Amino acid sequence: GAGVSQSPSNKVTEKGKDVELRCDPISGHTALYWYRQSLGQGLEFLIYFQGNSAPDKSGLPSDRFSAERTGGSVSTLTIQRTQQEDSAVYLCASSLGGVKETQYFGPGTRLLVL
Amino acid sequence: AQSVTQPDIHITVSEGASLELRCNYSYGATPYLFWYVQSPGQGLQLLLKYFSGDTLVQGIKGFEAEFKRSQSSFNLRKPSVHWSDAAEYFCAVVSNAGKSTFGDGTTLTVKP
């Protein structure tokens, strides 16, 4: 079956521009996560959606970052006024919901801010 | 606050040798613990997970991990490493509310 997909796979932008990253979770998965992986670093938790509950935004690094999930499915991570330190791989994962469930990861979007 | 520490940034083992990757966590309640592997050019894949019960859990590809509450550890082991095991390994703790915290990863190199 189809896994988690993310688009674009690569994005190059200029400092100060806004970018939108998209995540299509596995059908039927109620939980969706966004992470950031900088070069040589682990995964940094950004935001977590579970069903219709209010998302856990505690990991968003600044108010330039926002995310939404429409219809409980597709999610968009938006970074406004991008900075060079935003350059990283942005990973999305989905699960059936519940903390014991396996997270299935997408291939990531590699963002480069010039 | 929850946290995960993987003390070894890089480990090199010979093919056929045993492997142990260390993971220490900090969490106030019973942790939900996971090990994921990220192979070059591939996405993260679950190796195994622990919630409760038997403290020794078996995973895919011949991996196992042991939960030791007294040491706040969840070390990953494999008796005999194969060249295809070369990858980056991440330990993670998930809270009751679903927040995931990953360690910085351990890169495994396998010598022929």
Interface residues (C-beta under 8 A of the other chain):
Chain A: A31 Y33 Y35 Q41 G42 L43 E44 F45 Y48 Q50 D56 S58 G59 L91 A93 G98 V99 K100 T102 Q103 F105 G106 P107 G108
Chain B: V4 Q6 Y32 F34 Y36 G43 L44 Q45 L46 K49 F51 F90 A92 V94 S95 N96 A97 G98 K99 S100 T101 F102 G103 D104 G105
